């Protein structure tokens, strides 16, 4: 599928309510790495970005905190939201089954 390949905090904008359609709350920017890729890689890379603090004041001006990697509950919440947005017609049971499969797909 077409992937952003760099979904980290600096590339996600939270839009103000007055400037957007009521359902549009986020905007991705910075598409120079975008390309066709595996969905699991793109989401897995996003989860890896949770680990990094890019506001660190000392060289190399970022810091990794492995405990910030999303736990299973956080991942399932993300997957349920993703699937609800991507496939709103899915029954709740099917969404749950696909979310469980995504845990394996993304963490490989």
C-alpha positions as CSV (number, residue, x, y, z in Angstrom):
1,X,0.0,0.0,0.0
2,X,1.1,3.6,-0.2
3,X,2.9,4.5,3.1
4,X,4.2,7.7,4.6
5,X,7.3,5.9,6.0
6,X,8.1,8.7,8.5
7,X,5.1,9.1,10.8
8,X,6.8,10.6,13.8
9,X,5.6,13.4,16.1
10,X,7.1,16.2,14.1
11,X,5.2,15.1,11.0
12,X,1.8,15.0,12.6
13,X,-0.1,18.2,13.0
14,X,-3.1,18.7,15.3
15,X,-5.4,21.0,13.5
16,X,-7.5,23.6,15.2
17,X,-11.2,23.0,15.3
18,X,-12.1,26.3,13.6
19,X,-9.8,25.7,10.5
20,X,-11.0,22.2,9.5
21,X,-13.9,20.0,8.8
22,X,-15.2,18.7,12.1
23,X,-13.9,15.1,11.5
24,X,-10.5,16.2,10.4
25,X,-8.2,16.6,13.4
26,X,-4.8,15.5,12.2
27,X,-2.7,16.2,9.1
28,X,0.4,14.4,8.0
29,X,3.2,16.5,6.5
30,X,6.7,15.8,5.1
31,X,6.2,13.2,2.5
32,X,9.8,12.8,1.0
33,X,10.0,9.2,2.2
34,X,6.6,8.2,1.0
35,X,6.4,5.2,-1.2
36,X,4.7,1.8,-1.6
37,X,5.5,-0.4,1.3
38,X,4.1,-2.9,3.7
39,X,1.4,-1.5,6.1
40,X,3.0,-3.4,9.0
41,X,6.3,-1.7,8.3
42,X,4.8,1.8,8.3
43,X,2.9,1.3,11.5
44,X,5.8,-0.5,13.1
45,X,8.1,2.3,12.3
46,X,5.5,4.7,13.8
47,X,5.6,2.7,17.0
48,X,9.4,2.8,17.0
49,X,9.2,6.6,16.8
50,X,7.3,6.6,20.2
51,X,10.7,5.6,21.7
52,X,12.5,8.8,20.6
53,X,12.6,12.2,22.2
54,X,13.7,14.7,19.6
55,X,13.7,17.6,22.1
56,X,16.8,16.3,24.0
57,X,19.2,19.2,24.8
58,X,22.5,17.2,24.6
59,X,24.3,15.6,21.7
60,X,23.1,13.7,19.7
61,X,20.0,15.8,20.4
62,X,17.7,12.9,20.7
63,X,17.2,10.2,23.3
64,X,15.7,6.7,23.2
65,X,13.5,5.5,26.0
66,X,12.6,1.9,25.1
67,X,9.8,1.8,27.8
68,X,7.9,4.3,25.6
69,X,7.3,1.6,22.9
70,X,3.5,1.1,22.9
71,X,2.2,-1.8,25.0
72,X,-0.3,-4.3,23.7
73,X,-3.3,-2.4,24.9
74,X,-2.0,0.8,23.3
75,X,-1.4,-1.0,20.0
76,X,-4.8,-2.6,20.0
77,X,-6.4,0.8,20.6
78,X,-4.4,2.2,17.6
79,X,-5.4,-0.8,15.4
80,X,-9.1,-0.6,16.3
81,X,-9.1,3.2,15.5
82,X,-7.2,2.5,12.2
83,X,-9.6,-0.3,11.2
84,X,-12.7,1.8,12.1
85,X,-11.5,4.6,9.9
86,X,-10.2,2.4,7.1
87,X,-13.1,-0.1,7.1
88,X,-16.1,1.3,8.9
89,X,-18.3,-1.5,7.6
90,X,-16.5,-4.2,9.5
91,X,-18.4,-5.8,12.3
92,X,-16.9,-5.4,15.8
93,X,-15.9,-9.1,15.9
94,X,-14.1,-8.9,12.6
95,X,-12.3,-5.7,13.6
96,X,-11.1,-7.4,16.8
97,X,-9.8,-10.4,14.8
98,X,-8.0,-8.1,12.4
99,X,-6.5,-6.0,15.2
100,X,-5.1,-9.1,16.8
101,X,-3.6,-10.1,13.5
102,X,-2.1,-6.7,13.2
103,X,-0.2,-7.1,16.5
104,X,1.9,-9.8,14.8
105,X,2.1,-8.0,11.4
106,X,3.4,-4.8,12.9
107,X,5.8,-6.2,15.5
108,X,7.7,-8.4,13.1
